[in-house]
Amino acid sequence: MASRTVEVKPETRNHKGFFVQEAAYKLMGIEKSGWALICLDEATCHYVDPDNLESAAIWEGQESE
């Protein structure tokens, strides 16, 4: 599966309960446990609820209008 760019919804928390910075992340995949693995760069990754993700393509499409 190729990674795709996603955004997190406001006030999204990771699996440890900490807030996740609102930014564009690469969706690496969804684990069997149900958590989505997203990475900002090679050193910054988070497990989050997949329901808290939005496709970044939505925002990119609105910018071009």
N, CA, C and O atoms as a Tinker XYZ file with bonds, in Angstrom:
   260  protein
     1  N      0.844000   -1.189000    0.000000    73     2
     2  CA     0.000000    0.000000    0.000000    64     1     3
     3  C      0.882000    1.243000    0.000000    63     2     4     5
     4  O      1.753000    1.378000    0.860000    81     3
     5  N      0.680000    2.121000   -0.915000    73     3     6
     6  CA     1.430000    3.373000   -0.970000    64     5     7
     7  C      0.893000    4.320000    0.098000    63     6     8     9
     8  O     -0.314000    4.374000    0.334000    81     7
     9  N      1.782000    5.060000    0.737000    73     7    10
    10  CA     1.328000    6.002000    1.759000    64     9    11
    11  C      0.646000    7.183000    1.078000    63    10    12    13
    12  O      0.993000    7.557000   -0.042000    81    11
    13  N     -0.326000    7.758000    1.772000    73    11    14
    14  CA    -0.992000    8.939000    1.232000    64    13    15
    15  C     -1.011000   10.019000    2.291000    63    14    16    17
    16  O     -0.886000    9.732000    3.481000    81    15
    17  N     -1.163000   11.245000    1.867000    73    15    18
    18  CA    -1.128000   12.372000    2.784000    64    17    19
    19  C     -2.500000   12.583000    3.403000    63    18    20    21
    20  O     -3.516000   12.600000    2.708000    81    19
    21  N     -2.512000   12.743000    4.721000    73    19    22
    22  CA    -3.741000   12.978000    5.465000    64    21    23
    23  C     -3.523000   14.127000    6.440000    63    22    24    25
    24  O     -2.388000   14.466000    6.778000    81    23
    25  N     -4.610000   14.712000    6.881000    73    23    26
    26  CA    -4.603000   15.742000    7.920000    64    25    27
    27  C     -5.311000   15.167000    9.135000    63    26    28    29
    28  O     -6.165000   14.290000    9.001000    81    27
    29  N     -4.961000   15.656000   10.324000    73    27    30
    30  CA    -5.671000   15.241000   11.530000    64    29    31
    31  C     -6.698000   16.313000   11.877000    63    30    32    33
    32  O     -6.477000   17.503000   11.653000    81    31
    33  N     -7.822000   15.869000   12.426000    73    31    34
    34  CA    -8.859000   16.803000   12.861000    64    33    35
    35  C     -8.364000   17.536000   14.105000    63    34    36    37
    36  O     -7.499000   17.034000   14.823000    81    35
    37  N     -8.917000   18.738000   14.362000    73    35    38
    38  CA    -8.509000   19.487000   15.561000    64    37    39
    39  C     -8.717000   18.654000   16.828000    63    38    40    41
    40  O     -9.674000   17.888000   16.936000    81    39
    41  N     -7.811000   18.820000   17.770000    73    39    42
    42  CA    -7.838000   18.170000   19.078000    64    41    43
    43  C     -7.723000   16.652000   19.015000    63    42    44    45
    44  O     -8.210000   15.952000   19.903000    81    43
    45  N     -7.078000   16.143000   17.966000    73    43    46
    46  CA    -6.815000   14.702000   17.857000    64    45    47
    47  C     -5.755000   14.315000   18.878000    63    46    48    49
    48  O     -4.774000   15.031000   19.078000    81    47
    49  N     -5.968000   13.170000   19.519000    73    47    50
    50  CA    -5.002000   12.644000   20.486000    64    49    51
    51  C     -4.433000   11.328000   19.970000    63    50    52    53
    52  O     -5.100000   10.590000   19.244000    81    51
    53  N     -3.202000   11.049000   20.350000    73    51    54
    54  CA    -2.591000    9.783000   19.956000    64    53    55
    55  C     -2.981000    8.687000   20.947000    63    54    56    57
    56  O     -3.764000    8.929000   21.866000    81    55
    57  N     -2.449000    7.507000   20.764000    73    55    58
    58  CA    -2.815000    6.370000   21.604000    64    57    59
    59  C     -2.374000    6.522000   23.060000    63    58    60    61
    60  O     -2.828000    5.774000   23.926000    81    59
    61  N     -1.501000    7.475000   23.332000    73    59    62
    62  CA    -1.066000    7.737000   24.705000    64    61    63
    63  C     -1.855000    8.868000   25.352000    63    62    64    65
    64  O     -1.658000    9.170000   26.529000    81    63
    65  N     -2.754000    9.498000   24.581000    73    63    66
    66  CA    -3.586000   10.564000   25.123000    64    65    67
    67  C     -3.050000   11.962000   24.919000    63    66    68    69
    68  O     -3.650000   12.928000   25.389000    81    67
    69  N     -1.920000   12.091000   24.218000    73    67    70
    70  CA    -1.337000   13.404000   23.955000    64    69    71
    71  C     -1.904000   13.995000   22.666000    63    70    72    73
    72  O     -2.194000   13.271000   21.713000    81    71
    73  N     -2.059000   15.321000   22.649000    73    71    74
    74  CA    -2.538000   15.979000   21.442000    64    73    75
    75  C     -1.518000   15.836000   20.322000    63    74    76    77
    76  O     -0.310000   15.872000   20.557000    81    75
    77  N     -2.019000   15.674000   19.102000    73    75    78
    78  CA    -1.187000   15.544000   17.917000    64    77    79
    79  C     -1.210000   16.884000   17.178000    63    78    80    81
    80  O     -2.270000   17.482000   16.994000    81    79
    81  N     -0.041000   17.343000   16.763000    73    79    82
    82  CA     0.075000   18.606000   16.032000    64    81    83
    83  C     -0.731000   18.534000   14.740000    63    82    84    85
    84  O     -0.652000   17.547000   14.008000    81    83
    85  N     -1.510000   19.584000   14.461000    73    83    86
    86  CA    -2.259000   19.642000   13.210000    64    85    87
    87  C     -1.277000   19.931000   12.081000    63    86    88    89
    88  O     -0.644000   20.986000   12.043000    81    87
    89  N     -1.164000   18.979000   11.168000    73    87    90
    90  CA    -0.220000   19.090000   10.048000    64    89    91
    91  C     -0.577000   18.029000    9.025000    63    90    92    93
    92  O     -1.487000   17.226000    9.232000    81    91
    93  N      0.153000   18.038000    7.919000    73    91    94
    94  CA    -0.008000   16.993000    6.906000    64    93    95
    95  C      0.898000   15.833000    7.286000    63    94    96    97
    96  O      2.097000   16.019000    7.494000    81    95
    97  N      0.331000   14.642000    7.376000    73    95    98
    98  CA     1.065000   13.436000    7.740000    64    97    99
    99  C      0.962000   12.425000    6.607000    63    98   100   101
   100  O      0.068000   12.505000    5.765000    81    99
   101  N      1.878000   11.485000    6.597000    73    99   102
   102  CA     1.769000   10.346000    5.679000    64   101   103
   103  C      1.094000    9.217000    6.439000    63   102   104   105
   104  O      1.538000    8.833000    7.521000    81   103
   105  N      0.027000    8.691000    5.870000    73   103   106
   106  CA    -0.649000    7.539000    6.449000    64   105   107
   107  C      0.142000    6.308000    6.048000    63   106   108   109
   108  O      0.215000    5.962000    4.869000    81   107
   109  N      0.734000    5.649000    7.034000    73   107   110
   110  CA     1.566000    4.484000    6.772000    64   109   111
   111  C      0.743000    3.205000    6.719000    63   110   112   113
   112  O      1.141000    2.231000    6.081000    81   111
   113  N     -0.402000    3.208000    7.387000    73   111   114
   114  CA    -1.269000    2.041000    7.394000    64   113   115
   115  C     -2.108000    1.987000    8.649000    63   114   116   117
   116  O     -1.940000    2.792000    9.565000    81   115
   117  N     -3.017000    1.024000    8.679000    73   115   118
   118  CA    -3.860000    0.816000    9.845000    64   117   119
   119  C     -3.505000   -0.547000   10.417000    63   118   120   121
   120  O     -3.549000   -1.561000    9.721000    81   119
   121  N     -3.154000   -0.552000   11.687000    73   119   122
   122  CA    -2.721000   -1.763000   12.368000    64   121   123
   123  C     -3.914000   -2.670000   12.679000    63   122   124   125
   124  O     -5.061000   -2.225000   12.660000    81   123
   125  N     -3.636000   -3.933000   12.964000    73   123   126
   126  CA    -4.690000   -4.876000   13.347000    64   125   127
   127  C     -5.415000   -4.421000   14.603000    63   126   128   129
   128  O     -6.584000   -4.747000   14.807000    81   127
   129  N     -4.714000   -3.666000   15.446000    73   127   130
   130  CA    -5.300000   -3.158000   16.693000    64   129   131
   131  C     -6.342000   -2.072000   16.436000    63   130   132   133
   132  O     -7.110000   -1.721000   17.331000    81   131
   133  N     -6.368000   -1.532000   15.195000    73   131   134
   134  CA    -7.335000   -0.496000   14.845000    64   133   135
   135  C     -6.763000    0.904000   14.814000    63   134   136   137
   136  O     -7.444000    1.830000   14.374000    81   135
   137  N     -5.535000    1.091000   15.266000    73   135   138
   138  CA    -4.897000    2.399000   15.241000    64   137   139
   139  C     -4.283000    2.661000   13.871000    63   138   140   141
   140  O     -3.721000    1.762000   13.247000    81   139
   141  N     -4.399000    3.903000   13.414000    73   139   142
   142  CA    -3.752000    4.323000   12.166000    64   141   143
   143  C     -2.370000    4.868000   12.509000    63   142   144   145
   144  O     -2.231000    5.677000   13.426000    81   143
   145  N     -1.349000    4.430000   11.778000    73   143   146
   146  CA     0.006000    4.944000   11.969000    64   145   147
   147  C      0.228000    6.072000   10.981000    63   146   148   149
   148  O      0.149000    5.873000    9.768000    81   147
   149  N      0.510000    7.274000   11.510000    73   147   150
   150  CA     0.786000    8.437000   10.665000    64   149   151
   151  C      2.159000    8.974000   11.033000    63   150   152   153
   152  O      2.561000    8.932000   12.195000    81   151
   153  N      2.880000    9.483000   10.028000    73   151   154
   154  CA     4.230000   10.008000   10.258000    64   153   155
   155  C      4.375000   11.399000    9.653000    63   154   156   157
   156  O      3.976000   11.645000    8.515000    81   155
   157  N      4.950000   12.296000   10.437000    73   155   158
   158  CA     5.254000   13.641000    9.975000    64   157   159
   159  C      6.582000   13.628000    9.218000    63   158   160   161
   160  O      6.731000   14.297000    8.195000    81   159
   161  N      7.541000   12.862000    9.730000    73   159   162
   162  CA     8.850000   12.668000    9.106000    64   161   163
   163  C      9.383000   11.325000    9.603000    63   162   164   165
   164  O      8.641000   10.556000   10.214000    81   163
   165  N     10.638000   11.040000    9.354000    73   163   166
   166  CA    11.194000    9.737000    9.735000    64   165   167
   167  C     11.273000    9.536000   11.249000    63   166   168   169
   168  O     11.351000    8.400000   11.717000    81   167
   169  N     11.254000   10.625000   12.017000    73   167   170
   170  CA    11.417000   10.526000   13.465000    64   169   171
   171  C     10.131000   10.776000   14.253000    63   170   172   173
   172  O     10.087000   10.505000   15.453000    81   171
   173  N      9.091000   11.285000   13.605000    73   171   174
   174  CA     7.869000   11.664000   14.308000    64   173   175
   175  C      6.676000   10.915000   13.752000    63   174   176   177
   176  O      6.169000   11.230000   12.675000    81   175
   177  N      6.232000    9.912000   14.507000    73   175   178
   178  CA     5.069000    9.120000   14.109000    64   177   179
   179  C      4.105000    9.002000   15.278000    63   178   180   181
   180  O      4.514000    9.094000   16.436000    81   179
   181  N      2.839000    8.802000   14.985000    73   179   182
   182  CA     1.802000    8.669000   16.007000    64   181   183
   183  C      0.824000    7.589000   15.596000    63   182   184   185
   184  O      0.589000    7.362000   14.410000    81   183
   185  N      0.259000    6.927000   16.588000    73   183   186
   186  CA    -0.892000    6.058000   16.373000    64   185   187
   187  C     -2.118000    6.862000   16.776000    63   186   188   189
   188  O     -2.186000    7.376000   17.892000    81   187
   189  N     -3.088000    6.974000   15.871000    73   187   190
   190  CA    -4.305000    7.736000   16.134000    64   189   191
   191  C     -5.523000    6.939000   15.679000    63   190   192   193
   192  O     -5.410000    5.963000   14.937000    81   191
   193  N     -6.681000    7.378000   16.140000    73   191   194
   194  CA    -7.942000    6.783000   15.710000    64   193   195
   195  C     -8.166000    7.165000   14.251000    63   194   196   197
   196  O     -8.123000    8.352000   13.927000    81   195
   197  N     -8.402000    6.212000   13.366000    73   195   198
   198  CA    -8.611000    6.535000   11.943000    64   197   199
   199  C     -9.779000    7.491000   11.704000    63   198   200   201
   200  O     -9.807000    8.177000   10.682000    81   199
   201  N    -10.738000    7.550000   12.619000    73   199   202
   202  CA   -11.866000    8.473000   12.470000    64   201   203
   203  C    -11.435000    9.933000   12.594000    63   202   204   205
   204  O    -12.191000   10.830000   12.220000    81   203
   205  N    -10.239000   10.181000   13.110000    73   203   206
   206  CA    -9.726000   11.545000   13.271000    64   205   207
   207  C     -8.883000   12.012000   12.091000    63   206   208   209
   208  O     -8.214000   13.042000   12.178000    81   207
   209  N     -8.910000   11.273000   10.999000    73   207   210
   210  CA    -8.120000   11.628000    9.822000    64   209   211
   211  C     -9.014000   12.159000    8.710000    63   210   212   213
   212  O    -10.154000   11.726000    8.543000    81   211
   213  N     -8.470000   13.103000    7.959000    73   211   214
   214  CA    -9.139000   13.641000    6.771000    64   213   215
   215  C     -8.149000   13.594000    5.622000    63   214   216   217
   216  O     -6.949000   13.783000    5.820000    81   215
   217  N     -8.639000   13.349000    4.450000    73   215   218
   218  CA    -7.773000   13.319000    3.281000    64   217   219
   219  C     -7.261000   14.720000    2.981000    63   218   220   221
   220  O     -8.048000   15.664000    2.904000    81   219
   221  N     -5.967000   14.863000    2.812000    73   219   222
   222  CA    -5.380000   16.165000    2.479000    64   221   223
   223  C     -5.773000   16.585000    1.072000    63   222   224   225
   224  O     -5.714000   17.773000    0.756000    81   223
   225  N     -6.171000   15.649000    0.216000    73   223   226
   226  CA    -6.578000   15.974000   -1.146000    64   225   227
   227  C     -7.803000   16.881000   -1.147000    63   226   228   229
   228  O     -7.985000   17.679000   -2.066000    81   227
   229  N     -8.641000   16.763000   -0.124000    73   227   230
   230  CA    -9.815000   17.632000   -0.019000    64   229   231
   231  C     -9.368000   19.073000    0.084000    63   230   232   233
   232  O     -9.902000   19.943000   -0.604000    81   231
   233  N     -8.383000   19.335000    0.945000    73   231   234
   234  CA    -7.898000   20.698000    1.139000    64   233   235
   235  C     -7.157000   21.199000   -0.105000    63   234   236   237
   236  O     -7.313000   22.358000   -0.489000    81   235
   237  N     -6.367000   20.351000   -0.728000    73   235   238
   238  CA    -5.631000   20.750000   -1.922000    64   237   239
   239  C     -6.587000   21.123000   -3.045000    63   238   240   241
   240  O     -6.335000   22.075000   -3.784000    81   239
   241  N     -7.681000   20.382000   -3.177000    73   239   242
   242  CA    -8.669000   20.657000   -4.205000    64   241   243
   243  C     -9.372000   21.990000   -3.990000    63   242   244   245
   244  O     -9.691000   22.686000   -4.954000    81   243
   245  N     -9.616000   22.352000   -2.727000    73   243   246
   246  CA   -10.286000   23.610000   -2.432000    64   245   247
   247  C     -9.378000   24.801000   -2.702000    63   246   248   249
   248  O     -9.854000   25.874000   -3.071000    81   247
   249  N     -8.079000   24.620000   -2.522000    73   247   250
   250  CA    -7.136000   25.708000   -2.750000    64   249   251
   251  C     -7.057000   26.099000   -4.214000    63   250   252   253
   252  O     -6.793000   27.259000   -4.530000    81   251
   253  N     -7.283000   25.153000   -5.108000    73   251   254
   254  CA    -7.125000   25.425000   -6.535000    64   253   255
   255  C     -8.358000   26.088000   -7.131000    63   254   256   257
   256  O     -8.322000   26.520000   -8.283000    81   255
   257  N     -9.449000   26.178000   -6.375000    73   255   258
   258  CA   -10.672000   26.792000   -6.917000    64   257   259
   259  C    -10.603000   28.303000   -6.908000    63   258   260
   260  O    -11.549000   28.967000   -7.330000    81   259
